[in-house]
Amino acid sequence: MSKIIRDLVLETGISASTLQVIINSAPESYKVFSIPKKTGGTRIIAQPSKQLKIIQRALIEVLLHDFPIHEAAKAYVKGSSIRVNADQHAGSQPIQKYDFSDFFPSITSSDWRKYCDHNQVNLSTADLHLCTKILFRRAHGERTLRLSIGAPTSPILSNILMFDFDKKISEKLAGDEVKYTRYADDLTFSAPKTGYLNAVPRALRECIQEIQFPTLKLNAKKTAKITAKHRRIVTGLTLANDGRVTIGRDKKRLIRSKVHKFKLGQLDRLALDKLTGELAYINAVEPEYISVLKRVYGDECISKITRNKPLRKYTPPSRNGS
């Protein structure tokens, strides 16, 4: 019995023969659907079957959690968040933002094999083949196995395979007083003055060309350089010039309006459920504003909203690779 199968048996309680059957058909065991993007168009989501999802989560525990992830990677990391990512760039300094096109799907099984070979990962040929089937999806009509948006293993594996890129770009810009973080496919650079950021475009192009894997392509439409004179947004949060990280005035105005309607008994159940989720999100990224709402509308009012048990869970805007 292979080591991976043996470890997965112990982690999941599924028999070796059943595991083998599930893994053999794993690349095709996905439910595919699309959701609209905020910027227009659609995003393809590929959700693994229930059994495959169990195996993928187990593989994280028995294998993937041991691989290094660069400190610049802020998404899908324990103890990190969009707030932690934005905090790295807080202050009045200018920022420069980039985005990768089709980030998750651009990462293929070939990149995984190259990573394992380059880093001399202790996996037999058979176990490497098994892991590849578990980790990657084959779209209808395609031969290439790609990372899917929807698999629990995709976030951590993307961070693992991006280690060399994160390391290279951090080292290239280390002497230029430039801070760099990556939240999935969102790259943010900040520096004391705009001139320091002039080195970023070239460093990015060089890193993309120099790394052996994965094959990355910048989305030119989402490239932006923003100074303190304009609204600076990092992973959905606003960088105020006084150093604070905030959800922004527009969002606060909208939330106040909803809380006011709730106090007047004018929110329906669906709107209340959404507001409950939004307050939970705000409590995670800017808890100070919850205190403001309590002072304005009273502890009892805010407590009633937060104690509400939503019929449907509210999900904040996705920061997954697009």
N, C-alpha and C positions, 0 to 999 in steps of 0.2 A: 504493500500500500504506500502511495506517495506521501511525503511529509505534509503537503498542503491538505490532502484529503483527510489524513489522520487528525490534523489540527482542527479542521472544520467539523469533523465528527464530534470531537470533544467540545467545541464551542457551541454547536447548534443542536446536538442530540439526534441529528438526521443520520441515517445509515449510510455507509460508504457507497453502496449500490445505488441508493436513491440520489445521493449527491452527484454521482457520475452521470446519471440520466438527466438531471436538471442542468448540469454544467454543459453537457453536450449540445443542448438546444438553447443555451443562455443568450447568445448573440441575437437570436430572433425572438426572445421572450419579453417583448416590450409592447405596451399599449401606447400608441402615438396619437397626440392631439396638438392643437395649436391654440395659443392665447395671443391677444392683441398686445403690441408694444405701445408704450406711451408715445414714442416718437414716430409711430406709424408702422404698418406692416405687421407681421406675426412672428412669434417665436415658437419653434417646434419643441414640444416636450415629449420625451420618451420615458414612460414610467415602467420600470421592470416589474415582472410578475411578483406576487406576494412571496413565493418560495425563493426566487432569485434575490429579492431584496433582503431576505433573511441571511442568505449566503454572503451577499456583498457586505452587509454590516459585520458579519463574522470575520470576513477577510480583513476588514479594517483593524479588528482587534488582534488577529493572529499574525498579521504581516505589515500592513501599511503604516500603523501608528509608530513603527520603529524608524521610519525613514526621516531624514532631516528636512525641515522647512525653514526657509530664510526668514529672518526677523522682519524684513520689509513686507512680507505677505501678511495681510491683516484680516482677510476673509477666511471663514471656516476654521479659525484657530481658537482653541480654548482660551477664554479670558479676553478675547478681542471682540470688536464690534465696529459698527460704522462710526460710533462716537470715538473710539480709540483711534481709528484711522484718521478722522478729521482733526483730533487733538494734536497729531503730529505736525500739522500745518497751521495751527492756530496763531493768531497775531496779525500784524498789518502787512506782512510780506506778500509779494505777488505769487501767484501759483500758475502752473502750466499743467494741463490735463490731456491725457491721451486715452484711447480706447482700442482694443483689439477687435477685429472683425471675426464673427463666428467663433468665439474663443473655444468653448468646449468641443464642438464638432471638428475644429481644426487639429485637435490633439488625437493622434491615432495610435493603434496598437504597435506600429513601427517605432513610434517615439518611446513607448514603454520598453520595448525590447532593447532599443539603443541605450536607454537609461540603465537597464540592468547590466548590459555588457560593459558600458563605460564605467560603472561603479562597482563592478564585480560582485553583484548581488548574489547571495548564496541560495540560488534556486536551480534545481535540476531542469533539464530541457523539458521534461514532462510537466513539472510544476509550473514552469514559466508559461507553457501552453495552456494549462488549466486556468491560471490567473488571468491570462489574456482573454479567455472566453468569458470569465466572470465579469471582467471590468469594462469590456467594450461591446458596443452594439453594431450590428450590421443592418443598415437601412435597406429597404426593399429595392432590389435591382442594383445594389452596390456590392463590390468585393471588399472594399476597405472597411475595417472595423474602426469606429469612432467613439469618442467619449460622448455620453448623452447628458442632456440637461434633464434631470429627474432621478438619476441613480444616486444613492447615498455615497457611493465611492468616488464619484466624479469630482466633488470639491477638493477632497484631500489629495487625490491623485494629481489634479491640476497643479496644486501647490508643490507637490513633490517634483513633478516634471519641470516646473518653472524655477527650480532652485538655482540652476546655473545662470539663467537670465537675470534673476533678482540679484545674484552675487556679482555678476559682471557689471550691471548698470550701477549698482551701489558703489563698487570700487572705482569705476570710471569717473564718477561725479564726487567722490569723497573729498577731493582737494578743492572743490569749487563752492563749498558751503551750501550745497544743494541737498535738501531732504527728499527722500524718495519712499513712497509706499505704493503697494499694489493691492487693490481690493477686487479679487477675481480678475476681470478684464479691465478694470478702471485703474489707470496709472496717474498718480499725482506727484508733482514736483513743486517744491517751494524753496525760496531763497531770500536773503535779506534785501536784495535789489534785483530789478528786472534783468540787468546785464548778466548776472550770474546764471540765468536760465538759458542764455544763448548757446551754451555748450550741450544742452539737452538733446535737441533734434539729431545732431551728429552722433552723439553717444548711443541714442536709441537705434539708429540705422546700423551702426557698427555691431551692436549687441545682437540684433536680429540676424545679421549676416554671419556672425561668428559662432553662435551656439549651434550645436549639432542637432538639437531637438528642443521643443517642437518647432514646426514651421509657423511663424507668426506674421500677421499682416495688420498694419495699423489702419484704423478707420478714420480717414481724413476728415470726414464730416464732424467728428466729435473732438477734434483737436482744438484746444483753446488756451490762450494766455490771458490771465485776468489779474488786474492790479487792485489795490485797495480802494480805488475810486469806484469800482463796480462791485456787484454782488458776487461774492466768491462762494461757490457751492462745492462741497466735497462729499461724495457718497450721500447726497440728499440733504446734508446739513449745511447751514450758513456759517461762514467764518466772519465774526464781527471784528471790527477794527480795534476794539478794546481787548481782544484776546479770547473772548468767549466763543463757544461753539453752541449754536442755537438752531431750533427748527425753523426760524425765520418769521418775520412779521406777518406775512400773508397767511401762513399756516396757523399762527396764534389767533389771528382775527377770525378765521374760520372756526376754530375750536371754541372760542368764546361765544360765537353765535350759536353753535350747537348746544353748548352747556346752558345758555340762556333759554333756548327753546325747550330743553329738557325741564328746566325749573318751572316753565310755564305749562308743562304738560303737552307740548306740541310735537314731541318726537315719536314716530312710530317705532315698532319693535326692531325692524331692520336697521333703522338709523341709530337707535340706541346701542344695538350690538356693535355697530361699526365704531361709534364713539367710545365704547368701552375698550375696544382694541386700540384705538388711537391714543387714549390716555395711558394705556399700558406701554405703548411704544414711546410716548413722550416721557414717561417715568423712567424709561431705560436710557434715553439719550439726553434729556434735559429736565431732571427731576425738580429743579428749582421752579419751573413753570407750574408744576402741580401745586406747589405752595402758594403761588400767586392766585391760581384759580380758587383755592380754598379760602383765601382772604376775601376775594371778591364775591364768591357765590356761597360760601359756607362749607364747613367740613362735611356736614350731613349730605348736602347735595352731591358733592364729589364722591363721597363714600358710596352713595346709592348707585352711582354710575359704575364705579370700579368693582362693586360687589355683584353687579349684574352678571348672570351666566349666559353668555351669548348662545343662541341656537346654532350659529355658524361662526367659526373662528375667524377673526379678522387677521389678514396677512398684510404686513407692511409692504411697500413697493419692493419688488425683487431686485437683488443685486447679483443675481446669477450671471454667468457668462452668457453673452448673447451672440 
